[in-house]
């Protein structure tokens, strides 16, 4: 009998879906649904979840109700089903996008028994006329897709999902199958409890996607890095995720200007534009989609070769699901995230004003993301542990941490101190409290419990918070600690941890990454250079010599011609035309025309003599600043507006405005600040600082200027203003 069922299931699979064998748990899941049992499916993206309800729906009497969160996703799945089976009536969706006529047609097909799958959004399910209609039909089973939306601990919580259970109880009892690609043990429990299916058969596939390469990079010149990566992977499909609509538009524009086929996708676009851009990606008319998280749920494109996170996501679940859209065919899949702690702080700010419970959940999820980004342990190990799965290999060979391992140290003493503190705190606190206790930070939380008076308080003060956070992360990986599922985040000592306390042994641990104060693109290119290290040292030296001889001839300090970051960029990009020179960091049209000729000639000669293959495709063109800051500032200075008023009009502080003005004059545009400087800076100071930059300064450094002039006599703001005047008048 079992063989007959197997034969008939395989026949169905071949006949309707064109596959000759099932993947992973698919067959067992389908069998469970056919037997009328509640089923919980935890299967990573690309594992074939849809088939788990589509095939049994075709086989069973009646109509399966599939509850799904996105209109675009429903449309895709309905189109797919109709392509498998003749007759449009086989699958339908009911949502707000349909006209009355279309709704009537859907209902007619269902009542006449033609429809095997009906996709509905949870909002549509709650409408009274839909409830009354569904009561009349024979329902084979309910499938709840993207079930993580039920849980407040999930990365895409939707309150309407929590109303599904009472509604389906009202419509009529039928078996349930809940499916999700991402769920921590906490989220899984939450889903089953909310749907009243704690007794369901659970099918959990491995979360390991061996073909995906994971890497976290510091967020420095991220746009330039992304363009270089895409050009090195020309013709391949990719998705780039940003957290804001504004950044999506800016980045998509930057890619297009640099000859990359890219389209934006976010909720602010009208539905036609969104559908059009999604179709362009699926039909390979465009290579890259730059998107907010609104894009990708259920997008069944097997050959996405890279997923880049310009901004680190709000949770590891979100990150896992988004990276899971790469390499679904088992082929190459590069997952690169740009990380700056400043982004985490921005996300924390967004939480203010939300209910306290929601803020607590959000902060915990963010903390897990920070742990992933900063840890130098195998990325796979960290990700899989988050989903309650052990990855036993020491080195996965397919992540940045395994390919470039960090220095190891014996963590035995640090582990013992941490365990002693957790015992002392009676296993009732989260990691941040334990870390504050270890380093001796008398925070308000510590004082509330009078823990600053405990004799162990500050037992680990010889190290900083970063060190102890790293120790706790690795103790979780080694199963010496666990996080309480019900009280998310409370640290508990595992049986293995207690055994370790009885008989300690050496455990080698890795030092965490220190990404420091990574600059995002907004901060880059304002004259504050970054040591690249990839520059052609010989060319860099020749360019510096040329700058020196030209500066002597012109009677100007060398930095007025081109600053070091510009020379460094020239020695990476090898520009040999005016147009290419204008795309170099800190070089505008004016500066290129005024001083560029000799530099271009030198580079051209150097390239020819040394037979250098230029990375012309790596010359990153910048988009005209759409925000209009540059134009607004220049026009406002022409109108002699007070600088404070200019800054306020653009929501900047004075330091930001100074940086913008420095970028303007450094790239060769003149601005006249005399009206403001004469009113705010003493005449003697003006002469002295101007004279310093003309005759004494070896570099453009403000620190060196303040050292020379005397920090007590001059403010940083005064020196920066006069330097702007000096470069504008002498260099532009």
Secondary structure, 3 states (H helix, E strand, C coil): CHHHHHHHHHHHHHHHHCCCCCCCCHHHHHHHHHCCCCEEEECCCCCCCCHHHHHHHHHCCCEEEEECCCHHHHHHHHHHHHHHCCCHHHEEEECCCCCHHHHHHHHHHHHCCCCCEEEECHHHHCCHHHHHHHHCCCEEEEEECCHHHHCCCCCCCCHHHHHHHHHHHHHCCCEEEEEECCCCHHHHHHHHHHCCCCCCEEEECCCCCCCEEEEEEECCCHHHHHHHHHHHCCCCEEEEECCCHHHHHHHHHHHHHCCCCEEEECCCCCHHHHHHHHHHHHCCCCCEEEECCCCCCCCCCCCEEEEEECCCCCCHHHHHHHHCCCCCCCCCEEEEEEECHHHHHHHHHHHCCCCHHHHHHHHHHHHHHHHHHHCCCCHHHHHHHHCCCCCCCCCCCCEHHHHCCCCEEECHHHHHHHHHHHHHCCCCCCHHHHHHHHHCCCCHHHHHCCHHHCCCCCCCCCCCHHHHHHHHHHHHHCCCEEECCCCCCCEEECHHHHHHHHCCCCCEEECCCCCCCCCCHHHCCCCCCCCCCCCCHHHHHHHHHHHHHHHHHHCCCHHHHCCHHHHHHHHHHCCCCHHHHCCCCCCCHHHHHHHHHHHHHHHHHHHHHCCCCCCHHHCCCCCCCCCCHHHHHHHHHHCCCCHHHHHHHCCCCHHHHHHHHHHHHHCCCCCCCHHHHHHHCCHHHHHHHHHHHHHHCCCCCHHHHHHHHCCCCCCHHHHHHHHHHHHHHHHC
